[in-house]
Amino acid sequence: MYMNRTIQQRVNDRWTNVVIFIAAMIVGIMAYTGDLVYTPVVLVLLLIAVGIGRYGFEH
């Protein structure tokens, strides 16, 4: 049972990192272009990352 929790935590951490990386890439595009139209997308991605970090992919 402990091994399953460890693996599940690693999977959740990886997905959290992926979502934060995508949000950071969009912020970089916004900074480069000077266009703030993607701000809601970044906020939603960060909320998804928090949700994955807090609740994870539990069954």
Rosetta blueprint (number, residue, H / E / L):
1 M L
2 Y H
3 M H
4 N H
5 R H
6 T H
7 I H
8 Q H
9 Q H
10 R H
11 V H
12 N H
13 D H
14 R H
15 W H
16 T H
17 N H
18 V H
19 V H
20 I H
21 F H
22 I H
23 A H
24 A H
25 M H
26 I H
27 V H
28 G H
29 I H
30 M H
31 A H
32 Y H
33 T H
34 G L
35 D L
36 L L
37 V L
38 Y L
39 T H
40 P H
41 V H
42 V H
43 L H
44 V H
45 L H
46 L H
47 L H
48 I H
49 A H
50 V H
51 G H
52 I H
53 G H
54 R H
55 Y H
56 G L
57 F L
58 E L
59 H L
